[in-house]
Amino acid sequence: IFEQTSVSPGRGTPLHVHPAQDEVFYVLDGSYRFKVGDDVYNLTVGDSIFLPRKVPHAWIQLSERGKMTVILQPAGKLENFFVTMAALDHEPTAEEVAKIFAANEMQVVGPPLKAG
């Protein structure tokens, strides 16, 4: 479990799959859009969403700032994923992102969501 502070409006994750982790997001501040399978949800403060393993999903920050509590079960290699991403000294290409996801037991299966 961790708290994610989001300061990047219009940004989020590429569409991806966790083969072994379920996730739960709870919005503490701001607003987000989530895609889970073929369904799209707009979440604001107090909303939560369950993302089951093996189902493609992505999210994008819609508000200027945001904050979510994120629960991953089991954790797998997700801590290493966040450490690797935080250590980058440049904006990674889509190919670099896909490689980092794959090294941490996730698969990128599509592009990030758009805010519009």
N, C-alpha and C positions, 0 to 999 in steps of 0.2 A: 504494500500500500504506500502511496506517496501523494504529495500535493504538487500539482503542476501549475505554475504561474505562467500565464500566456501574455506576451507583450508583442505579438506579431499578428496584427489583424490581416485577414485574408490568407493566412498560412495554416497548414496542418499537416496531416500525414498523406502519403500516397495510399491508394487502395491496396490493402494487404491482407494476408491471412496468417493467423497463428495456428499451427497444427495442434498445439498442446496446451494453450492457455485460453481461459475465459477472462473477460475484462468487464468491469463495472465502472462507469464514470458518473460522478455526482457533481453538478455545476454549483460552485460556491459564488462565482461572480462572472458577469458577462453573459455572452450568448455564443452558441456553437451550432453547427449543422453536422449531423452524423448520417452516413450512409451505411446501412447494414443489409447485406444482400441486395435486393432490389428496392428496399424501403429507405426513405429519407425522413429524418426527424430534425426539427429545430428545437433546441433546448435552451432554457434560461435558468436563472437562479432557482434552486430547489428541485430541478428536474434530474432524473437519473436514467441511465440506459444500460442494458446488459448486451454485451457483444460475445456471442458464443464462439468457441474455437471452431476452426474450419469454415467459418463464414466470412467472405470478403467484407472488409469495412474500412472506413476512413472518416476523418473529421476535419473541420475547418473552423477557425476562430472568426466569428462575425463581428464581434465588438472590438473596441479599441484596446481594452484589457480584459483579461479573464482569469479564472482560477477554477481548477477542478480537483477533486479527490479521485484517484485512480487506483483500483484494486485489480491485481493480476493473480490468477490462480491456475496452476502453480507458477512461480516466478520465472523458472527456466533461466535463460540467459539475458533477460531484459535489463538487469542492472548493468551488465557489460555493454549492452546496446546504448544505453543512455550515457555511460562514461565515454564510449567511443565517439558518439555524436557531439558531446560537449567539448571534446578535445580537438575537434577540427578547427583549423585556422583559416578556413575558406568556406565559401558556399559550395556544398557538394553538388556534383552533377547528378542527374537521375540515375545514371549507371553506378556511381559511387554509392548512392543511397541504397540501391537494390543489392549491391554487394555487401554492405554493412548489415542490411536486414537479413540476408541469407546466412551470413556468418553467425547470426544470433537467432537462428531457427525460426525465421519469418520469411514470407515470400511476398514480394511486391507483384501485384497482378493488374495494376492500372494506375492512372495518373491521380494526382491530388484533386480534391473537389474544388469547384469554383464558387466564389461568394455570390455571384449574380444569379 
